[in-house]
């Protein structure tokens, strides 16, 4: 019999505080928000980008641009990814926006192996040459397979490979929380 244990790592308040801190760090590191583009990786990354954009607007008094990025065609764990990219045109799907010379800030919920971020960087680079690409994640759980490190982190959570991190956001899941679970046999 398998039993699954869950533990809440972040509640709604902790998530809000982490995003507020990250928003301030983004503004400070980028010396404002001029030329900054928030790129939310589907699915939950776009909602984090929207929340950060609202917080940054409160801080800076002006809006920051946001786009939604679907990296499906760039995944290296799908056999049809190369075919998907070819169908999009000359093997380049891109993110549909000119990123040339922009300060790109990728947003995702959980950083694990780094493969999702690599796929997102490929999509961005197919759209142009940004000035810089930065990474913000709500949770960094470790176990990288690629040399990718976030610039902004809500919470570092060292995990075992048997543990799972689940981010729930009100926009998708009806509530805000981050949980860790492990299956016990």
N, C-alpha and C positions, 0 to 999 in steps of 0.2 A: 504494500500500500504506500503510495506516494503522498506526502503531506507538503504543502507549500506554505512557507512562513513569509509574511509581509511585514515590513516596518516602514513607517513614514519618515523620510529624511527631510523634506521641506513641505511646509503647509503654505496656504495662500499668502500669509504675512511674510514668511521667509522668502518666497519667490518674489514678491513685490520689493522687498528690501534689496535682494540680490540684483534685480533689474535696475533699481534706482542707483545703486552703487556703480554698476556697469555703465549706465548712461553718463554719469559724472566722469568716469574714467575715459570713456570714448571722447567726450568733449575736451577733456584735459589733454589727452595724448594727441588729438588731431588739431589742437589749438582752435577749437570751434567746430563748426560742421560744414563750412564751405567746401564744396567739391566732394562731400561724403555721400555715398550711396549705400543704403542698407539693403542687403540681399538675403531674404529669408528663404532657407531651404525647406521645400515641402516635406512634411506637412506642418509640423509644429514650429519650424523656424520662421515661417511667415508671420505667425501670431506673436512670436517673441519680437520680431522686427517692428511690428505695428505698435506693440507696447513700448518698446524702446524709443520709437519715433515720437510718441506722445510725451514721454518723459524728457527727451532731448528738447522738444519744442518748449516745454515748460521752463527748462534751464536757459535755453538760448533765445527764446522769443521768436523763433522762425522755424518753419517746417523743414524736415529732412526727407529726401526722396527715398521711396521704398519700391523694390520689385520682388516678385515671387519667382523662385527658381525651381524648375522641375529638372532633376538630374538623372532621371530614369535612363535616358539614352547614353549616359556617360558611366553607368555602373559597370564595374569590371566583374561582377558576380552574375551577370546575365549573358548568356551566350549570344543573344540577339542584339546586344548593345551596339556592336559595330554596324549591324544592318540598320538599326534605328537611326544611327548617326548618318549613314549614307543616304537614307531616304530623306533626311532633313536637308540635304544639299551639300555635295562635295565633302561629306564626312564631318561637316561642322553644323551643329545645331545651335550653339550659342544661347544666350539668355534673352535675345531679342532687343537689346538696348545697347547704345554706344557707351562703353565703359572706358573708352580711350582717355587716359590721363586722370581718371577719377580715383578717389580713395574708396576702395570697396571694402565693406564690412560684411563678411559672411556670418549668418546667424543660424545656429542649430540647437536642438534641445540637448542631445547627449553626444559627447565625443568618446568614441570607443577605439576602433582600429585605425581610424583616419581615412578609410576608403571613401566614405561619403564626402568628406571635405576635398579629397583629391579629385573626385568627380565634379564637384562644384567649381573648383579652381579651373579644371579643364573647360567647363562650360563658359566660365567668365572669360578665359583667355581666348576662346574661339570667337568672342564678340569684340575683341580689341585688346589693347595693352594698357592696363590700369597703372596708375602711379604706384599703388601699393594695395595689397590684399591683406586684410586683418581678419581675425576669427574671434567670435564671441560665442560661448556655449553656456547653457544653464548648468550642465553637469559634465564634469570630466571624470570618467571612471577608470582611465588608464588602459593598459594592454594595447598600445599602439603597434601597428604593423608597418607603418610608414612614418617618416620623420616629420610629423606635424604636431605643432604645439599651439594652443590657443593664446591669444593676446588678452582676452577678457574671460573670466570664469566666475560663474555664480557660486558653485560649490565643487570642491575636489572630493571625490568619493572613491578611495581605493577599494577595488572589488576583486573577487575571485572570478574566474571565467564561468563558474557555475551560477553565479548570481546574475540577476537581471535588474536593470534600472528602468523604471517606467515613469515617464513624465505625462501627467494629465493636465490639460489646459482647458479652462472654461469654454473657450470657443469651439473646441472639438469634443471634449469629454464631459462637460458640465460642471467641472470643478478643477481647482488648481491644487496640485500636490505632486510630489516626487516620492516614489516608493522604491524600496529594494526588496527583492524576493529571492528565495532559494528553495529549490525542491529537495526535500529530504526523503530518502527511501527507507 
